[in-house]
């Protein structure tokens, strides 16, 4: 058996014939959410989610320009929600996320497993810690079913002293709009670009894991994960540090379009349930929420600039083109974004 610990680990998931080892991604998501099924049993919400979802569907059908139609609602525990996320991104082309041959190990042969590890960590982190796509502004394409991360979704609703049906309607509409906007796939493509840039850091981090662990002594992946805590959230910070500002920008787009979509609901309710500064979700993600929240006013000012300057590009144009997505500095200074995207080359 090879002396390379990671070759042994990846051999346990003999699925490297594609661009992504989806089995490994699902295993990592399941490990991060290993207590999800037990906790799910203690949920006792009496809210009729199907009734609210149907009202949102009917509202969408009444629009002159309806959003992408979503066929059904899925009420999921956190592990299931992570797998729903993974299913919704399988159509992307991950072949360009190359793993360098340099580093502490020869990783070229395990590229799909390394990408699977990254995607599993993203899915696990989001499903364990967020109420849904709108929480961090993840605009996710290619699912005709709206997944609801039930425990976190209900936890968010319970934070506010407003009528539960109103807050549920607001949050579900936000999720509906966020998923429907997924046909504009530049936002998630932007995340993949950051993954590509972060692969070198991933390889360097792998070299720091204890080399004395012998995978041949374990009978299943769960035992390996339990003895390698570094796998949980490995490289996650390096992926997301560069996109806190764009995520805030996506959140503002989701929020503004939901207010237009659900114009019979008081817009202050949508502001309330989306406000990351009012009620923290949990200690594990407070830092992420704060970093995104710090850009919220700037992101709204950027959108105001688009409207007031009568920019040739709309927010939907930006969601359609990865080259139009503003950087953190451009969100703070929209004129610099306009100069980059609108002026002819010198």
C-alpha positions in Angstrom: 0.0 0.0 0.0 1.2 3.5 -0.8 3.0 5.5 1.8 1.1 8.6 0.7 -1.6 9.0 3.3 -3.9 10.9 1.0 -3.6 8.4 -1.8 -4.8 5.8 0.7 -7.6 8.1 1.8 -8.8 8.8 -1.7 -8.6 5.2 -2.7 -11.4 4.6 -0.2 -13.6 6.6 -2.6 -12.6 5.0 -5.9 -14.5 7.6 -7.9 -11.8 9.8 -9.5 -12.9 9.2 -13.1 -14.8 12.5 -13.3 -14.1 16.1 -12.6 -15.5 15.8 -9.0 -15.6 13.0 -6.5 -19.2 13.6 -5.5 -19.2 10.6 -3.2 -16.4 12.2 -1.1 -18.2 15.6 -1.2 -21.4 13.9 0.2 -19.4 12.0 2.8 -17.8 15.1 4.1 -21.1 17.0 4.2 -22.6 14.0 6.1 -19.7 14.1 8.6 -20.1 17.8 9.3 -23.9 17.3 9.8 -23.6 13.9 11.5 -26.1 14.9 14.2 -28.7 16.3 11.8 -31.2 13.5 11.8 -31.4 13.3 15.6 -31.9 17.0 16.0 -34.5 17.1 13.2 -36.8 14.9 15.3 -37.2 17.6 17.9 -38.6 20.1 15.5 -42.3 20.7 16.2 -43.2 23.6 14.0 -46.9 23.6 13.1 -46.4 26.1 10.2 -48.0 24.9 6.9 -45.0 25.4 4.6 -46.8 23.9 1.6 -49.6 26.4 1.8 -47.2 29.3 1.9 -45.1 27.8 -0.9 -48.3 27.5 -3.0 -49.1 31.2 -2.3 -45.6 32.1 -3.5 -46.1 30.0 -6.7 -49.4 31.7 -7.5 -47.9 35.1 -6.9 -45.1 34.2 -9.3 -47.5 33.0 -12.0 -49.4 36.3 -11.8 -46.3 38.4 -12.7 -45.8 39.8 -16.2 -42.3 38.4 -16.1 -42.4 35.5 -13.7 -39.3 33.9 -12.2 -38.1 30.4 -12.9 -40.9 28.1 -11.9 -40.1 25.8 -8.9 -42.1 22.6 -8.9 -42.2 21.6 -5.3 -41.0 22.3 -1.7 -38.5 20.0 0.1 -38.3 20.3 3.9 -34.9 19.0 4.8 -32.7 18.3 7.7 -29.2 19.9 7.5 -27.5 16.8 6.0 -30.2 16.5 3.4 -29.9 20.2 2.7 -26.2 19.9 2.0 -26.8 17.0 -0.4 -29.6 19.1 -2.1 -26.9 21.8 -2.6 -24.5 19.4 -4.1 -27.1 18.0 -6.5 -27.9 21.6 -7.6 -24.3 22.3 -8.7 -23.5 19.1 -10.5 -24.1 20.6 -13.9 -21.2 23.0 -13.6 -18.0 22.4 -15.5 -15.4 21.7 -12.7 -12.8 20.5 -15.2 -11.0 23.9 -15.1 -10.2 23.7 -11.4 -6.8 22.3 -11.9 -4.7 21.0 -9.1 -1.0 21.7 -9.4 1.5 18.9 -9.4 3.7 20.8 -6.9 3.3 20.7 -3.2 4.0 18.2 -0.4 2.3 15.4 -2.3 1.7 14.5 -5.9 -2.0 15.5 -6.1 -2.6 15.5 -9.8 -4.2 12.0 -9.7 -6.5 13.0 -6.9 -7.9 16.2 -8.4 -11.5 15.2 -8.3 -11.2 14.2 -4.7 -9.6 17.5 -3.7 -12.4 19.4 -5.5 -15.0 17.0 -3.8 -13.4 17.8 -0.5 -13.8 21.6 -1.1 -17.4 21.3 -2.3 -18.2 19.0 0.6 -16.9 21.5 3.1 -18.9 24.3 1.4 -22.1 22.2 1.4 -21.5 21.1 5.0 -20.7 24.6 6.3 -23.7 26.2 4.6 -26.2 23.5 5.6 -25.0 23.4 9.2 -24.9 27.1 9.8 -27.3 28.9 7.5 -31.1 29.2 7.1 -30.8 29.0 3.3 -29.4 30.5 0.1 -30.3 34.1 1.0 -28.4 34.0 4.3 -25.0 34.5 2.7 -26.3 35.5 -0.8 -25.5 32.2 -2.5 -27.4 32.3 -5.8 -27.6 28.7 -6.7 -28.7 27.3 -10.1 -30.3 24.2 -11.5 -32.9 22.9 -9.1 -36.6 22.8 -9.7 -37.3 22.0 -6.1 -37.0 24.6 -3.4 -35.0 23.2 -0.5 -35.7 24.5 3.0 -33.1 24.0 5.7 -35.8 23.4 8.3 -34.1 23.7 11.7 -32.1 26.8 10.9 -35.0 28.2 8.9 -37.3 27.9 12.0 -34.6 29.1 14.3 -34.3 32.3 12.3 -38.1 32.9 12.3 -38.2 32.4 16.1 -35.7 35.3 16.6 -38.2 38.0 15.8 -41.3 39.3 17.6 -43.5 39.4 14.6 -46.2 37.1 13.3 -44.7 33.8 12.3 -46.6 33.5 9.1 -45.3 36.9 7.9 -41.7 36.1 8.7 -42.0 32.6 7.1 -43.5 34.1 4.0 -40.7 36.6 3.8 -37.9 34.1 4.3 -39.5 31.6 1.9 -39.9 34.3 -0.8 -36.3 35.3 -0.3 -35.3 31.6 -0.9 -37.6 31.4 -3.9 -36.0 34.4 -5.5 -32.4 33.4 -4.7 -32.9 30.0 -6.3 -34.8 31.4 -9.3 -31.9 33.9 -9.9 -29.7 30.9 -10.3 -30.2 30.9 -14.0 -27.7 33.8 -13.9 -24.8 31.5 -13.1 -22.0 34.1 -12.9 -22.2 34.4 -9.0 -21.5 30.7 -8.4 -19.0 30.6 -11.2 -17.2 33.4 -9.3 -17.1 31.1 -6.2 -15.5 28.4 -8.4 -12.9 30.9 -9.5 -12.0 31.5 -5.9 -11.8 27.8 -5.3 -9.3 27.6 -8.2 -7.2 30.3 -6.7 -7.4 28.6 -3.3 -6.2 25.2 -4.5 -2.6 25.9 -3.8 -3.4 26.9 -0.2 -5.4 23.6 0.1 -2.4 21.6 -1.0 -0.2 23.4 1.5 -2.7 22.8 4.3 -2.8 19.1 3.5 0.9 18.9 4.2 0.3 20.0 7.8 -2.0 17.0 8.7 -0.5 14.4 11.1 1.5 12.0 8.9 1.4 9.3 11.6 -2.2 8.4 10.9 -2.5 5.1 9.1 -5.7 4.9 7.0 -5.3 1.2 6.6 -6.3 0.8 10.2 -9.8 2.3 9.7 -12.7 0.5 8.3 -14.8 3.4 7.0 -14.5 7.1 6.1 -16.2 8.2 9.3 -13.3 6.9 11.4 -10.8 8.8 9.2 -12.8 12.0 9.4 -13.0 11.7 13.2 -9.3 11.5 13.4 -8.7 14.3 11.0 -10.5 17.3 12.4 -8.6 19.5 10.0 -10.9 18.3 7.2 -13.8 20.2 8.7 -13.8 23.6 7.0 -10.4 22.9 5.4 -9.5 25.9 3.2 -13.0 27.4 3.7 -11.7 30.8 4.9 -9.4 31.1 1.9 -12.2 30.5 -0.5 -14.6 33.0 1.0 -12.3 35.8 2.2 -12.3 37.3 -1.3 -16.0 37.2 -1.8 -17.6 38.7 1.3 -18.3 41.9 -0.6 -19.8 40.2 -3.7 -22.0 38.0 -1.4 -23.3 41.2 0.3 -24.0 42.6 -3.1 -26.0 39.4 -4.1 -27.9 39.6 -0.8 -29.0 43.2 -1.6 -30.1 42.1 -5.1 -32.1 39.2 -3.6 -33.7 41.5 -1.0 -34.6 44.3 -3.4 -36.1 41.9 -6.0 -38.1 40.0 -3.3 -39.6 43.3 -2.2 -40.8 43.8 -5.8 -41.9 40.2 -6.1 -43.9 40.2 -2.8 -45.1 43.7 -3.0 -48.2 43.1 -0.8 -45.9 42.3 2.2 -44.5 45.1 4.3 -41.0 45.5 3.0 -39.7 46.2 6.5 -40.4 42.5 7.3 -38.0 41.5 4.5 -35.4 43.9 5.8 -35.9 42.5 9.3 -35.4 38.8 8.5 -32.4 39.6 6.3 -30.6 41.9 8.7 -27.5 40.1 10.0 -26.8 42.8 12.6 -29.9 42.3 14.6 -29.9 38.7 15.7 -26.8 36.5 15.4 -27.5 33.0 14.1 -24.9 31.1 16.1 -21.4 31.7 17.4 -19.8 29.5 14.7 -20.6 32.0 11.9 -20.8 35.4 13.6 -17.5 36.4 12.0 -18.8 35.5 8.5 -22.1 37.4 9.2 -20.2 40.5 10.4 -17.9 40.5 7.4 -20.8 40.4 5.0 -22.9 42.9 7.0 -20.0 45.4 6.9 -20.5 45.7 3.1 -24.4 45.8 3.2 -24.7 49.6 3.1 -22.0 49.9 0.5 -23.7 47.2 -1.6 -27.0 49.1 -1.4 -25.2 52.3 -2.3 -23.7 50.5 -5.3 -27.2 49.5 -6.5 -28.4 53.0 -5.9 -25.5 54.3 -8.1 -26.6 51.9 -10.9 -30.1 53.4 -10.8 -29.2 57.0 -10.4 -26.4 57.0 -13.0 -28.7 55.2 -15.5 -25.9 52.7 -16.0 -26.0 50.6 -19.2 -25.8 47.6 -16.9 -28.6 46.4 -14.6 -28.1 44.1 -11.6 -29.3 41.2 -13.8 -26.6 42.0 -16.4 -24.1 41.8 -13.6 -25.4 38.4 -12.5 -25.1 37.2 -16.1 -21.4 38.1 -16.6 -18.6 37.1 -14.2 -16.5 40.0 -15.5 -19.1 42.5 -14.3 -19.2 41.3 -10.7 -17.7 44.1 -8.6 -14.8 43.6 -6.3 -14.7 44.8 -2.7 -12.9 48.0 -3.7 -15.4 48.6 -6.6 -18.4 48.2 -4.3 -16.9 50.9 -2.1 -16.1 53.0 -5.2 -18.7 52.3 -7.9 -17.1 54.9 -10.3 -14.0 52.7 -10.5 -16.3 49.8 -11.4 -18.0 51.9 -14.1 -14.5 52.9 -15.5 -13.5 49.3 -15.7 -16.7 48.0 -17.3 -17.9 50.8 -19.4 -15.0 52.8 -20.8 -13.4 51.7 -24.0 -9.8 50.4 -23.7 -7.0 53.0 -24.1 
